[in-house]
């Protein structure tokens, strides 16, 4: 009776294992990898330092390699000035002369123009890296895209700053007050393309800083400073005769392009992304796949 009830392995009906269609799975895995690339990740400090250094070096190299088309740049400056006069908004010369009459103020603006452009931008990047790592990559992409498209503007539309115009009464405040200010003045002028004024990256970068601070800062005073920073920068670039206000419009357009590109890639604006990357929000013990063992 025992033999009748015992089934051997040969008597059992085997259940066929499901077949895996590798060709069908391959596109899905590739899509998953692509989706993963678009997900915010925690930035790596040494990679970011290297990336920023190489990117700025490349930006400076290309910007200064753009031909200094002096004749065309001066013609474009005359056109800009005439256009501003036609609409009744040619106020740069009045601001330049008024601020230049207050020595301590214009000297301070010269140093503001030369230093804060870099200090504040790097400071905001460090702040994002430390306190908003999930938003860092998207915000950095905005900045890089803004700067990259500005290079196209320098190439296509050479423009002399107001202080270099012929037949006008603008004051080069760096030369007059003998301060270390613009890379395009004094002994440093040969190190920088003097006819790359459109668009203004002082405005592009300062507005990027201001918007990021205003959107993400938790204290009211920081939000106020974020809002005031690009406004102060606009006054400085005009008062020092380094830019027309229309150059600022060019910088804003470049920044809009940067935000649009970042939004297309991450499907959200930087401040709309999570503060921490997804893999940082789970406890460490849950980040690694669990090892299953048979008992």
Secondary structure, DSSP 4 states (H G I P E B T S, - for coil): -HHHH---TTTSPPPPPPPP-HHHHHHHHHHHHHHHHTS--PPPHHHHHHHHHHHHHHHHHHHHHS---HHHHHHHHHHHHHHHHHTT---HHHHHHHHHTSHHHHHHHHHHHHHHHHHHHHHHHHHHHHH-HHHHHHHHHHHHHHHHHHHHHHHHS-B--GGG-TT-----HHHHHT-S--TTSGGGGGGS-TTB-SS-HHHHHHHHHHHHHHHH-SSHHHHHHHHHHHHHHHHHHHHTTS--HHHHHHHHHHHHHHHHHHHHHHSS-GGGS-SS-HHHHS-HHHHSPPPP---
